[in-house]
């Protein structure tokens, strides 16, 4: 009986040790996923939670779509970002549609994110930018589906906090890798 109790105690200790090790290993991933999901739901519901964090608050933004038949060369809107941990999200209305933008802030002030029109088969894409040291502006580029040939677009996207002046960053340097010519048709 004593041996059986000792075996159960040892087994329980090993399960606890194994479980704790797994939790420590996967905790950062779980916390990130929970924060990312929660902030997107808060943004869609427009709750006044998490809007005072580093990326949170009211922002103006302008994106450029030169040559598009459906969009002006310059498009401006305003959005409230809700932030939790290193994630933020916001929903805004523009051109009779609702749009969701997500952001993930890196240690080096680089921002990676997505944007999408909240309707089936709407516009969507990714974007990348850099948060200024003061945290009042973001300059970056978006990539997404487009009405322009070849059916994707790249453009500049500038953000600035409400109450500050619109920044005028230098023009982005985009260095596309040149494709070799296709002389043999293969």
Secondary structure as the mmCIF struct_conf table of DSSP 4:
data_model
#
loop_
_struct_conf.conf_type_id
_struct_conf.id
_struct_conf.beg_label_comp_id
_struct_conf.beg_label_asym_id
_struct_conf.beg_label_seq_id
_struct_conf.end_label_comp_id
_struct_conf.end_label_asym_id
_struct_conf.end_label_seq_id
HELX_RH_AL_P HELX_RH_AL_P1 UNK A 2 UNK A 45
TURN_TY1_P TURN_TY1_P1 UNK A 46 UNK A 46
BEND BEND1 UNK A 48 UNK A 50
BEND BEND2 UNK A 52 UNK A 55
STRN STRN1 UNK A 57 UNK A 64
TURN_TY1_P TURN_TY1_P2 UNK A 66 UNK A 67
BEND BEND3 UNK A 69 UNK A 71
BEND BEND4 UNK A 73 UNK A 73
STRN STRN2 UNK A 74 UNK A 84
TURN_TY1_P TURN_TY1_P3 UNK A 85 UNK A 86
STRN STRN3 UNK A 87 UNK A 94
TURN_TY1_P TURN_TY1_P4 UNK A 95 UNK A 96
STRN STRN4 UNK A 97 UNK A 105
TURN_TY1_P TURN_TY1_P5 UNK A 107 UNK A 108
BEND BEND5 UNK A 109 UNK A 109
STRN STRN5 UNK A 110 UNK A 117
BEND BEND6 UNK A 118 UNK A 119
TURN_TY1_P TURN_TY1_P6 UNK A 120 UNK A 121
STRN STRN6 UNK A 124 UNK A 131
TURN_TY1_P TURN_TY1_P7 UNK A 133 UNK A 134
BEND BEND7 UNK A 135 UNK A 136
STRN STRN7 UNK A 137 UNK A 145
BEND BEND8 UNK A 147 UNK A 148
TURN_TY1_P TURN_TY1_P8 UNK A 149 UNK A 150
BEND BEND9 UNK A 151 UNK A 151
STRN STRN8 UNK A 152 UNK A 161
TURN_TY1_P TURN_TY1_P9 UNK A 162 UNK A 163
BEND BEND10 UNK A 164 UNK A 164
HELX_LH_PP_P HELX_LH_PP_P1 UNK A 165 UNK A 167
HELX_LH_PP_P HELX_LH_PP_P2 UNK A 169 UNK A 172
HELX_LH_PP_P HELX_LH_PP_P3 UNK A 176 UNK A 181
BEND BEND11 UNK A 183 UNK A 184
#
